[in-house]
Amino acid sequence: MAQKVIVAGAYGVIGRAAALLFAAQPDTEVIGLSRRRGASMEGVETIAVDLLDPAQTIARLSRVRDISHIVFGAYIEKATAAEKSTVNVAILRNLLDAVETTSPELQHVTFYQGGKAYGADLGPFKTPAREDDPRLMPPNFYYDQEDFLRDRQKGRAWTFTALRPEAVCGFATGNPMNLLTVIAIYASISKELGIPLRFPGTEAAYRSLYQLTSADILAEATAWAGNDPTAGNEIFNITNGDYFRWQHMWPRIAKMFDMEWADPIPMPLATYMADKAPLWDRMVAMYGLQPNAYDQIASWPFGDFIFASGFDNISSTIKARRAGFHACIDTEDMFRVKFTELRGMKIIPPLK
């Protein structure tokens, strides 16, 4: 069956993976939306649009018709929870207003929530987290987007699905939440300096249980949710399917870079990596890497946040499995594959 998919936030980690997966499917047309320009993606038509501007959104999408699926991976960062809710509900509303006008046969909307739905950003929370756990004190833009869609969906033929990953690992530049590139750039610079790879976070985080979500697994879940009726108007936790402790994973990551590793020490990356842009520029020239700006390739504050989370972060994925989504990957394998991909794309230096 032919599909015409709009991916909002197409240059982000989530959106890029989803756009490429849909573009590889037969009889599927993919249109990527983004406020910023980025590298072209095979099989993806891109439109630059500011979804916060309703008039611009309607004007630039006026020729885009017969959309069957919306994949909403757009996000605007703001200082307060209330501001986040206001703008992130607005961009979802503006996109839906534009698409519903030109695409009366819209079938499905997939959007993304995450650990903030359970309070993972606030401190220790009930684990394993389940989709039916009670909400926290608002404001929370995840809840507000969900409530908007539930209200908007009444009387419509389309359905929606909310997917809840944890720390999505893929590739995109200029993305504030990409743990994969944080680790890859940190390891590459450590290796260039001839020092062992140390876990830079707290002892508690080093020993706590954690989970991740491969961008590829999340993209597969997005495709499944858009075409399986059992996913309609539901929420699903989507992770790799396993759990790990950094104390065991970190030495294995070091081996993936042919490095020695050493005992962890709390070392804020936002502080200690702040002066490494000149070194990175030299490495880019030396190894023939893509000329990505240092401040756009890794977010050290995000890495610090993850590496200081000294409590278990575990979600149950039973609901998704019962509904029919079974894709999974061993997280160690994910790291190995993704680091190899980054080397192949000339994002990080080759092994030597």
N, C-alpha and C positions, 0 to 999 in steps of 0.2 A: 504494500500500500504506500502510495506516495506521501511524503511528509515535507512540510516547509517549516523550518525551525528558526526562530529568532533566539539568539543567545545574547543576553544583556550582560555586560562585563566580560566581553570576549577575550580581552587581553589579560585577565586575571588568571590565577592558577586553576580555579574551578572552571571558569568559562572557557578557557583555552582548551582544556582537556575535553570538555563536553562538545565544543564546536568541532574539534578534529575527529572525535568518535562519530558524531552524526554525519560529518562530511564524507566519511569512509563507507557509509551505508548506502545501498542502492536506492534509487528513486527518492533521494533526499536532497533538498536544497537548504543551505544554511546561510543565515544572515547574521553577522556579528555586529553588535553595537558597543561603542566605547566612547568615552569623552576624549581619550588620547589616541594618538596614532601609534601604531606598532608594526612589527614585521608581518608581512603577508602570511596567511595560512592557506595551504592548499585546499581548494574546494570551498572556501569561505569568502563570501562577499562581505565587506565591512562598510559600515556607515558611522561616521563621526557624529555623535549627538549628545547633547547635555539633557539627560532625562529629567533634570530638575526644572527645566524650562518647558512647560506644557505646550506652548505655541510652537517652539522649535521641534519638539518631539512629534507633534501631529504633522507639521510641514515636511519634515525629513522622512517620515514613514508613510506619507500619503500614497506613494506609489507601490508600497510593499503590501501586497494583497494575498489572500488565501493562506494566511499563517495557520498551521495546525497545532504547533507547539511553541510555548514560551519557556525558555530556560532562563531563570532570573538569578544571575550571579553578580549583579551590580551592588556596589556598597559605597557609601560616603561616610568618612570618618568625621566625627564631631567631638567636642570636648566633654559634653554632658550626655547622660542617658536620654534626657528629654529631647535634646537637639537631635540625637541619633534617630529617635523614633519619628520625629517630625519629617526629617529629610528622607529617610529610607522608606517610609510609607509613601511619601510624595512621589518618589521616582517609580515605585511600583504602580501606583495609581495612574501616573501620567502615561506609562508604557501601556497599561491595560486599556486606558481610554483610547489611545491611538490605534491599537491592534483590533479592539472590538469594533471600531468604526469601519475598518476595511476588511475584516476577516470574520464574518458572522459564523463561520464553521469552525472556529477555534475549538480544539479538543481538550488541551491540557496545559496547565501551568506548573512547572517545578520550581521551587525556590529552596533556599538553604538557610538552616538555622545552625546550631552548634552548641558547644559546651556552656555558653552563657545562658542557655535555656534552663540549665540545671544549677547554675551558680558556680561553674568551674573557675570563673574569673574572680570570684569573691573569696574563696577559701574552700576548705574541705566540704564535700557534699556527699549525699547518700549514694552509695555504690552497691551493685551496678545500677547506673541510671537507667530508668525505663521511660518510655514515651508517655505513660500515664501518670508519672510523678506530678504532684501538685506544682502549680506555678509559684514563682517568687514574687516579691513586692515589685510592682511596676515603678517606673517605666522600663520596658524592655522591648526593643524594636522587633525582635523575633515574634513576640506575642502580638504586637500591634499589626505587623504584616499578616500574620495568620488570621487574626480577627477580621482584618479588612477583606481578605480573600474569602473567608467563610461567609461573610455578609454579602459580598459581591457575587458569589457563586450561586446564591439562592435564585432559582428560576432560570439559570443558565444551563446550557448543555455541557459546557466544559467542566472539568474537575481539576483539582490541584493536589500536589503532594509536597510535603515538607521533609527534607532530608537533613539529618543532623550528623555531620562528620565531626572529627576532632583533629585539629592541626593538619590540614590537607597538605600533602607533599607532592609537588609537581614542579613545573617550571613556568615562571613569568617574571619579567622585570618590573620594577616599580610597584611591587605588591607588598603591602605591609605585613602580611602574615604568611611567610613561606619558610618553614623550618628547614626544609631540604637545602636551600641555598645558604642559609645561615651556617649550617654544619659544613657544607662543602667549601665555602669561602674561608671559614675559620680554619678548617683542616689544611687547605691549600696554603694559606699564609703561614700557619705554624710549620708546615713542612719546609717552606721556602726559608724560614728563619732557622731551620735545623733544630727545632725544639720538639719534644714529644707532645702528643695530643692529650690534653688534659680536659676533663669535664669541667666547664667553667661555672657550674651552678652550686647549689647547696648540697650538703650531705644528705639531707632529707629527700630532696628531689632525686638524687642519685640512686636511692634505695627504694623509692616508691614505685608502684605499678603504674604504667602509662600505656597509652594506645595511640595509634596514628591512623590516618586514612590516606591511601594512595589516591591521587587525582584520577587515575585510570579506573579504580574501583568505583569511585564516586560518579564518574562519567557513565559507567555501565549501569549503575543504579538509576541514574537520570533517564537513560534510554528505557530501562525496564519500567520505571514509574510512569513514563509518558504513554505506555502502550499496554499496560496490564490493568484491567478494571479493578483488581483487588487493591491497587494502590490509591484509588481515587479518594480524595479528601482525607488522607491519612498522614501520619507522621512516622518516620522510620529513622532509627539510629543506623548509621552506615560507617563502619570502621573496617580495618584490614581483617578483623576477626580474631586477632590474638592480642596478648598483652605482654609487656616486657618491663624490665628494670634497666635503667641506663647503666648501672654497674656491670651488667652482663653485656649489654649492647655496645657500650663505648669501646672496649678493646677490639671488638669485631669491626667496628667502623674504622678504627685506626689501621687494622690490617687491610681494609679496602683501599687505603691510601699508601700502603707499604710504609707505615709509620710505627714508631714505638709509642706506647701510651704511658701515662704516669698518673699518680694518685690525683683525685679531684681537688680543686681549690676554688673557693668562691671568687670569681673574677668578673666583674661586670663587663660584658662585651661592649656595651655602649660607651664605656670609658676607654678600655684597652684597645679597641679596634678603631677608635675615632681618628687616629693619626696614620692609619695604614693606607690611605688613598694613593700616596706617591709610590709606595711599594707595589700596590696592586697594578698601577699604571705600568710600572716596569715589567711586571709579570705578564701583563696583556701583550706588551711588545715582544718580550722574550719568547713567549710560547705561541704567539699568533692567535690570541684569543679574540672573541668578539669584543668590540670596544664599548662594553656596557659601563655606564657611569657607576662608580663605586657606591655612591649613596642610593642607587636604584636597584642594586643586585641583591642586597641582603639588609634585613632590618634587625639591627643588633638589639634594640629594646624588646622586640618580640621574642628573640632568643632568650634574653634575660628573664622575661616573664615565664616562659616554659621551663627554663632550667632552675627557677626558684620555686616552682610549684611542688612543695614538699608533702604531697598527699596523693593517695590513689586516685587515678582518673580512669574509670572503667564504665563503659556503657554496655547494656545488653543489646545484642542484635537478633535475639530470638524472634521478635515480631516480624522483621524483614524476611528471615528464613522461612517462617511459617507461611508468609504471604507469597513466597516463591522466588526470592532473590537470594542466590547462594554464592555469588562471587566472593573470593577472599584471596589473600596473599600473605605469606609469612613476611613480617616486617623486615627481618634481616635481608631476605631476598629482595624486597622492595628497595631498600637502601642500595644494595649492590647494583641492581638494574638501573636505578635512577642516577647514581654516580657515573655509571658507564655512559648513560645517555648524555649527561652534562659534558663529559669529556668528548663524546662524539660531536656534540654541538659547538665545541670549543668555548664552553662557558668557564670551565676550570682546566688547569693544565693536565697533560697526559701523565700517566704513570711513568716513572723513569727509574 
